[in-house]
Amino acid sequence: VMRLTKPTLFTNIPVTCEERDLPGNLFNQLMKDDPSTVKGAETLMLGEMLTLPQNFGNIFLGETFSSYISVHNDSSQVVKDILVKADLQTSSQRLNLSASSAAVAELKPDCCIDDVIHHEVKEIGTHILVCAVSYTTQTGEKMYFRKFFKFQVLKPLDVKTKFYNAETDEVFLEAQIQNITTSPMFMEKVSLEPSMMYNVAELNTVNTAGESESTFGARTYLQPMDTRQYLYCLKPKQEFAEKAGVIKGVTVIGKLDIVWKTNLGERGRLQTSQLQRMAPGYGDVRLSLETIPDTVNLEEPFDITCKITNCSERTMDLVLEMCNTNSIHWCGVSGRQLGKLHPSSSLHLALTLLSSVQGLQSVSGLRLTDTFLKRTYEYDDIAQVCVVSSEIKQ
């Protein structure tokens, strides 16, 4: 049995000395004549030749395990009914990897039966390849033997996620991916497959001269123990965006799909389990800003648009009150009736206000009262707006 994997570069161990030592220039000349060394850099350990794998070694989760199995008849007799079976034993299951379960009629001396098996590794820990051979001799005696080959499956990546729930029902996901192997990786693809209620936008590219360029550069190599952050924005689909109660309780966001290459092009792929977020708690009534200017002039009125959503399971009769603060002054009538608002429904409200203080000011002072239950909901620090002095005409 021989594991099929990409070859590796030969590692040369340089042996050198100073010219005044007894060997003189002998060691240096031998290294220059060695065909495995790099010309002009003979003292480096990296060689120019490729070497075949000498043992099973380690394999990483998400890679494809391939092995070549050969059964050779070393005797001088013809054997019959040869059956070769290859199983992979893990900590939780036993998998049959044989390409064919049919027995070979006969095997002549100095002939062999070859088979190549493949398996995408999906578990971490110890794996045992069990190769079993059964055959019948010329005298009719049935023979059987097994061989075991043990190898380890290691974890290649460490993935950590962070969620941020925006006021506009958007969800931002930061995925931190760390290479915990001992060799560099080429990150071929890192994408987010959203759940059925969301559309996803990747925020890992910048627009340069009309072309999208990755924020990690043209060659997205990840060195050992390095970490890279990927950012995604999930927006609820239109048919679910209007259903406040549905989006509020959604905790399943999607799953990450990661594809990488190592060594001389060995490909690996991992998919995370479904990512879960903490569902935001909006209470019975949710107030969010639909439109607001970034910058306004001092003591000049400006307009904002609010969205009020009934997140409860009962109908509300709402009254709007506007309370002035030291810097924010509301324009309009306070205490006006907004009418009845049914469960999971919303209404848009246009309001006007002005600021008497310069700087970054917080929009505060809105009060909603449910006349049915005599319950008041207070909304402060809804958003911030930058107040600047207006231009003075001379």
C-alpha positions as CSV (number, residue, x, y, z in Angstrom):
1,V,0.0,0.0,0.0
2,M,1.3,3.4,-0.9
3,R,-0.4,6.7,-0.3
4,L,-0.8,8.8,-3.5
5,T,0.0,12.4,-2.8
6,K,1.9,15.3,-4.5
7,P,5.7,15.1,-4.4
8,T,7.7,17.4,-2.2
9,L,10.9,19.3,-2.8
10,F,14.0,17.5,-1.7
11,T,15.6,19.0,1.4
12,N,19.4,19.1,1.2
13,I,21.6,19.2,4.3
14,P,24.6,21.4,3.5
15,V,28.0,20.4,4.8
16,T,30.7,23.1,4.5
17,C,33.9,24.3,6.1
18,E,36.4,27.2,5.9
19,E,39.1,27.0,3.3
20,R,41.9,26.9,5.9
21,D,40.4,23.7,7.4
22,L,41.8,20.3,6.4
23,P,39.1,19.5,3.7
24,G,39.8,22.8,2.1
25,N,37.4,23.5,-0.8
26,L,36.3,19.8,-1.1
27,F,32.9,20.1,0.7
28,N,32.0,23.3,-1.3
29,Q,32.9,21.6,-4.6
30,L,30.9,18.5,-3.7
31,M,27.8,20.7,-3.0
32,K,28.3,22.4,-6.4
33,D,28.5,19.1,-8.2
34,D,25.4,17.7,-6.3
35,P,22.5,17.7,-8.8
36,S,19.9,18.2,-6.0
37,T,21.2,21.6,-4.9
38,V,20.2,25.0,-6.3
39,K,22.8,26.5,-8.5
40,G,24.3,29.6,-7.0
41,A,22.7,28.9,-3.6
42,E,24.2,25.5,-2.7
43,T,24.2,26.3,1.1
44,L,20.4,26.6,1.2
45,M,18.5,23.5,2.4
46,L,15.9,23.8,-0.4
47,G,16.7,21.6,-3.4
48,E,15.6,21.5,-7.0
49,M,14.6,17.8,-7.1
50,L,11.2,16.2,-6.1
51,T,10.9,13.3,-3.8
52,L,8.1,10.7,-3.5
53,P,6.3,10.3,-0.2
54,Q,8.1,7.8,2.1
55,N,5.2,7.1,4.5
56,F,1.6,7.9,5.1
57,G,2.3,11.1,7.0
58,N,-0.5,13.3,8.2
59,I,-3.5,14.4,6.3
60,F,-5.8,17.4,7.0
61,L,-9.5,17.6,7.3
62,G,-11.2,18.5,4.1
63,E,-8.5,17.0,1.9
64,T,-8.9,13.8,-0.3
65,F,-7.0,10.7,0.9
66,S,-5.8,8.6,-2.1
67,S,-3.9,5.3,-1.9
68,Y,-2.6,2.8,-4.3
69,I,-3.1,-0.9,-3.3
70,S,-1.3,-3.7,-5.1
71,V,-1.6,-7.5,-4.4
72,H,1.3,-9.4,-5.8
73,N,1.5,-13.2,-6.2
74,D,5.0,-14.0,-4.9
75,S,4.5,-17.8,-5.2
76,S,5.0,-20.1,-8.1
77,Q,1.4,-21.3,-8.0
78,V,-1.8,-19.9,-9.5
79,V,-4.3,-18.8,-6.9
80,K,-8.0,-18.4,-7.5
81,D,-11.0,-16.3,-6.3
82,I,-8.9,-13.4,-5.1
83,L,-11.0,-10.8,-3.2
84,V,-9.3,-7.5,-2.1
85,K,-11.2,-5.4,0.3
86,A,-10.1,-2.0,1.7
87,D,-12.0,-0.4,4.6
88,L,-11.3,2.8,6.4
89,Q,-11.9,2.7,10.2
90,T,-12.6,6.0,12.0
91,S,-13.7,6.7,15.6
92,S,-17.4,6.7,14.5
93,Q,-17.8,4.5,11.4
94,R,-16.2,2.0,9.0
95,L,-16.3,2.8,5.3
96,N,-15.7,0.5,2.4
97,L,-13.4,2.1,-0.2
98,S,-12.9,-0.7,-2.6
99,A,-13.7,0.2,-6.2
100,S,-15.1,-3.3,-7.0
101,S,-16.5,-6.0,-4.7
102,A,-16.2,-8.8,-7.4
103,A,-13.6,-11.5,-6.9
104,V,-10.8,-12.0,-9.5
105,A,-11.0,-15.5,-11.0
106,E,-7.2,-16.3,-10.9
107,L,-3.8,-14.6,-10.3
108,K,-0.8,-16.1,-12.0
109,P,2.7,-16.0,-10.5
110,D,4.5,-12.6,-10.6
111,C,1.2,-10.9,-11.5
112,C,-0.6,-8.4,-9.4
113,I,-4.0,-6.8,-8.8
114,D,-4.0,-3.0,-8.6
115,D,-6.6,-0.7,-7.2
116,V,-6.7,3.0,-6.3
117,I,-9.0,4.3,-3.6
118,H,-10.1,7.8,-2.8
119,H,-11.9,9.3,0.2
120,E,-12.7,12.9,1.2
121,V,-11.7,13.1,4.9
122,K,-14.5,14.5,7.1
123,E,-13.4,13.5,10.6
124,I,-10.6,14.5,12.8
125,G,-8.4,11.9,14.7
126,T,-6.9,8.5,14.1
127,H,-7.8,6.7,10.9
128,I,-6.9,3.0,10.1
129,L,-6.8,1.7,6.6
130,V,-7.7,-2.0,6.8
131,C,-6.7,-4.1,3.7
132,A,-8.0,-7.6,3.6
133,V,-7.1,-10.3,1.0
134,S,-8.8,-13.7,0.7
135,Y,-7.9,-16.3,-2.0
136,T,-8.1,-20.0,-2.7
137,T,-4.9,-22.2,-3.3
138,Q,-4.7,-24.9,-5.9
139,T,-5.4,-27.5,-3.2
140,G,-8.7,-25.8,-2.5
141,E,-7.6,-24.3,0.8
142,K,-9.1,-20.9,1.6
143,M,-6.5,-18.3,2.9
144,Y,-7.0,-14.9,4.4
145,F,-4.8,-12.1,5.8
146,R,-5.1,-8.4,6.7
147,K,-2.8,-5.4,7.0
148,F,-3.3,-2.2,8.9
149,F,-2.1,1.3,8.1
150,K,-2.7,4.0,10.6
151,F,-2.6,7.8,9.9
152,Q,-3.7,10.9,11.7
153,V,-6.2,13.5,10.4
154,L,-5.4,17.0,11.7
155,K,-7.4,20.2,11.7
156,P,-6.1,22.7,9.1
157,L,-8.0,25.9,9.9
158,D,-9.3,27.6,13.0
159,V,-12.5,29.5,12.2
160,K,-14.1,32.1,14.5
161,T,-17.2,34.2,13.8
162,K,-18.6,37.4,15.1
163,F,-22.1,38.8,14.4
164,Y,-23.4,42.4,14.5
165,N,-27.1,43.0,14.2
166,A,-27.8,46.4,12.5
167,E,-30.9,48.5,13.1
168,T,-31.9,48.1,9.4
169,D,-32.3,44.2,9.8
170,E,-28.9,43.8,8.2
171,V,-26.5,41.3,9.8
172,F,-22.7,41.7,9.5
173,L,-20.6,38.6,9.8
174,E,-16.8,38.7,10.5
175,A,-15.1,35.4,9.9
176,Q,-11.6,35.0,11.3
177,I,-9.7,32.2,9.5
178,Q,-6.3,31.1,10.9
179,N,-3.9,28.7,9.2
180,I,-2.8,26.2,11.9
181,T,-0.7,24.0,9.6
182,T,3.1,24.2,9.2
183,S,3.0,25.2,5.5
184,P,1.5,28.2,3.6
185,M,-2.0,28.0,2.0
186,F,-3.4,29.5,-1.1
187,M,-7.0,30.6,-0.2
188,E,-8.8,29.8,-3.4
189,K,-12.3,30.7,-2.2
190,V,-13.9,31.8,1.0
191,S,-17.7,32.4,0.5
192,L,-20.8,32.5,2.6
193,E,-23.8,30.5,1.6
194,P,-26.8,32.3,3.2
195,S,-30.0,30.8,4.5
196,M,-33.1,31.1,2.5
197,M,-34.2,34.4,4.1
198,Y,-31.1,36.4,3.3
199,N,-29.0,37.7,0.4
200,V,-25.3,38.1,1.0
201,A,-22.8,40.7,-0.2
202,E,-19.1,40.2,0.2
203,L,-17.2,43.1,1.6
204,N,-13.7,41.8,0.8
205,T,-13.0,43.7,-2.4
206,V,-12.3,47.4,-3.2
207,N,-13.1,49.1,-6.5
208,T,-9.8,50.4,-8.1
209,A,-10.0,52.0,-11.5
210,G,-13.3,50.3,-12.3
211,E,-12.0,46.8,-11.3
212,S,-12.7,44.8,-8.2
213,E,-9.5,44.0,-6.3
214,S,-9.2,41.8,-3.3
215,T,-8.3,43.6,0.0
216,F,-5.7,40.8,0.6
217,G,-3.8,41.5,-2.7
218,A,-3.4,39.6,-5.9
219,R,-2.0,36.4,-4.3
220,T,-4.0,35.4,-1.3
221,Y,-1.5,33.3,0.5
222,L,-2.0,32.6,4.2
223,Q,1.2,31.9,6.1
224,P,1.4,29.4,9.0
225,M,-0.4,30.7,12.2
226,D,-1.6,33.9,10.3
227,T,-5.2,35.0,10.6
228,R,-7.3,36.8,8.0
229,Q,-10.6,38.5,8.5
230,Y,-13.5,38.2,6.0
231,L,-16.5,40.4,6.2
232,Y,-20.0,39.8,4.8
233,C,-23.3,41.7,4.9
234,L,-26.6,39.8,4.9
235,K,-29.8,41.6,4.0
236,P,-33.3,40.0,4.4
237,K,-35.1,39.2,1.1
238,Q,-37.9,41.5,0.2
239,E,-40.6,38.9,1.0
240,F,-39.3,38.5,4.5
241,A,-38.2,42.1,5.2
242,E,-41.8,43.2,5.7
243,K,-42.4,40.4,8.3
244,A,-40.8,41.9,11.3
245,G,-41.7,39.0,13.6
246,V,-40.2,36.5,11.2
247,I,-36.8,38.2,10.7
248,K,-36.5,39.0,14.4
249,G,-36.5,35.4,15.4
250,V,-34.2,34.1,12.6
251,T,-31.0,32.7,14.2
252,V,-29.6,30.6,11.3
253,I,-27.6,32.8,9.0
254,G,-25.8,30.3,6.7
255,K,-22.5,28.5,6.4
256,L,-19.0,29.2,5.2
257,D,-17.5,27.4,2.3
258,I,-13.6,27.4,2.3
259,V,-11.4,26.1,-0.5
260,W,-7.6,26.1,-0.3
261,K,-4.5,24.6,-1.9
262,T,-1.3,23.5,-0.3
263,N,2.2,22.2,-1.3
264,L,2.1,21.5,-5.0
265,G,-1.6,22.1,-5.6
266,E,-3.2,19.7,-3.1
267,R,-6.8,20.9,-2.8
268,G,-8.9,21.0,0.4
269,R,-12.4,22.1,1.2
270,L,-14.3,22.7,4.4
271,Q,-17.9,23.7,5.0
272,T,-18.8,24.9,8.5
273,S,-22.0,23.9,10.2
274,Q,-24.9,26.4,10.1
275,L,-23.8,29.6,11.8
276,Q,-26.1,30.8,14.6
277,R,-26.5,34.4,15.8
278,M,-28.2,35.7,18.9
279,A,-31.6,37.0,17.8
280,P,-32.0,40.7,18.6
281,G,-34.6,41.7,21.1
282,Y,-36.7,44.7,19.9
283,G,-39.4,44.5,22.6
284,D,-43.0,45.1,21.7
285,V,-42.5,48.2,19.5
286,R,-39.5,48.8,17.3
287,L,-38.5,52.2,16.1
288,S,-35.8,52.5,13.4
289,L,-34.7,55.4,11.2
290,E,-35.2,55.1,7.5
291,T,-33.7,58.4,6.3
292,I,-31.6,61.0,8.2
293,P,-29.0,63.5,6.8
294,D,-25.4,63.0,7.8
295,T,-24.7,66.8,8.3
296,V,-27.1,69.6,9.1
297,N,-26.8,73.3,9.6
298,L,-27.1,74.9,13.1
299,E,-30.6,76.1,14.0
300,E,-32.0,75.0,10.6
301,P,-34.8,72.5,10.5
302,F,-34.1,69.1,8.9
303,D,-36.3,66.1,8.2
304,I,-36.0,62.4,9.2
305,T,-38.2,59.4,8.5
306,C,-39.0,56.9,11.2
307,K,-40.4,53.4,10.9
308,I,-42.5,52.0,13.7
309,T,-43.1,48.3,13.8
310,N,-45.5,46.3,16.1
311,C,-43.4,43.3,17.2
312,S,-46.0,42.0,19.6
313,E,-48.9,39.7,19.0
314,R,-51.6,42.2,19.8
315,T,-53.0,45.3,18.3
316,M,-51.8,48.7,19.7
317,D,-53.2,52.2,19.7
318,L,-50.2,54.5,19.7
319,V,-49.7,58.1,20.8
320,L,-46.5,59.9,19.8
321,E,-44.9,62.4,22.2
322,M,-41.8,64.5,21.4
323,C,-39.6,65.7,24.2
324,N,-36.9,68.4,23.6
325,T,-33.4,67.9,25.0
326,N,-30.6,70.5,25.6
327,S,-29.5,70.3,21.9
328,I,-32.4,68.7,20.0
329,H,-35.7,70.5,19.5
330,W,-38.7,68.9,17.8
331,C,-40.9,70.8,15.4
332,G,-44.6,69.9,15.4
333,V,-47.4,68.8,17.7
334,S,-46.6,66.4,20.5
335,G,-49.2,63.9,21.8
336,R,-50.8,63.2,18.5
337,Q,-52.6,60.0,17.7
338,L,-51.0,57.5,15.3
339,G,-53.9,55.1,15.2
340,K,-54.1,51.4,15.6
341,L,-51.2,49.2,14.5
342,H,-51.8,45.5,14.0
343,P,-49.2,42.8,14.8
344,S,-46.2,42.6,12.5
345,S,-47.3,45.7,10.6
346,S,-45.5,49.0,10.4
347,L,-46.0,52.7,9.6
348,H,-43.6,55.4,8.3
349,L,-43.5,58.7,10.1
350,A,-41.9,62.0,8.8
351,L,-40.6,64.3,11.5
352,T,-38.9,67.7,11.6
353,L,-36.4,68.9,14.2
354,L,-33.5,71.3,14.6
355,S,-30.3,71.5,16.7
356,S,-29.2,74.5,18.8
357,V,-25.7,73.1,19.6
358,Q,-22.8,72.3,17.2
359,G,-21.0,69.0,17.0
360,L,-22.1,65.4,16.9
361,Q,-25.6,65.4,18.5
362,S,-27.8,62.5,19.5
363,V,-31.4,62.3,18.3
364,S,-33.4,61.6,21.4
365,G,-36.7,62.3,23.1
366,L,-39.3,60.2,21.3
367,R,-42.0,58.5,23.4
368,L,-44.7,56.0,22.2
369,T,-47.6,55.2,24.5
370,D,-50.0,52.3,24.0
371,T,-53.4,53.6,25.2
372,F,-54.7,50.0,25.5
373,L,-52.2,48.9,28.2
374,K,-51.2,52.4,29.3
375,R,-47.6,51.4,28.6
376,T,-44.9,54.0,27.4
377,Y,-41.9,53.1,25.3
378,E,-38.9,55.5,25.4
379,Y,-36.5,55.9,22.5
380,D,-33.3,57.9,23.2
381,D,-30.0,58.0,21.3
382,I,-31.7,56.7,18.1
383,A,-29.0,58.1,15.8
384,Q,-26.3,60.8,15.6
385,V,-26.2,63.8,13.3
386,C,-23.3,66.2,12.8
387,V,-24.3,69.8,13.3
388,V,-22.2,72.5,11.7
389,S,-22.4,76.3,11.6
390,S,-24.2,77.7,8.5
391,E,-22.2,79.9,6.1
392,I,-22.5,83.6,6.8
393,K,-23.0,85.8,3.7
394,Q,-21.1,89.1,3.9
